[in-house]
Amino acid sequence: MPKVITPYRGRPVGAGAAIPIRERVSPLRQDEWSDDAACRHTRLTADAWFPVAKEDPLRDRAKEICGFCPVRDACLAEALAVPGTHGIWGGLDESERKSLVRRAKRAGASRSGQEGST
């Protein structure tokens, strides 16, 4: 049985009920920031954080929790640093992170092209 804690740092998480700590199933190292991650204080199972289908309502719930997570940026940065990371990290799934990286590369190339032409 998972350990049960009160809502995340005094703020309601989800319905605001007592919430079991999520066991992290990740190839990524756990830094100190992960202790403050909202996902560690939720009753959602690993199926929500590592969904198989894009239409899974648990996936949407997991992303909603990421929306108010105090360490969302650190989580996303770590997921972006490890290509091929599966699951929802920093509020984004794999395809959304790939899209973010592509846009950033295009923007960087665009800026480089503009600087070279001036």
Helices and strands as residue ranges (DSSP letters): E 4-5, G 8-10, E 19-20, G 32-36, G 38-41, H 46-49, H 57-66, H 72-81, H 94-116
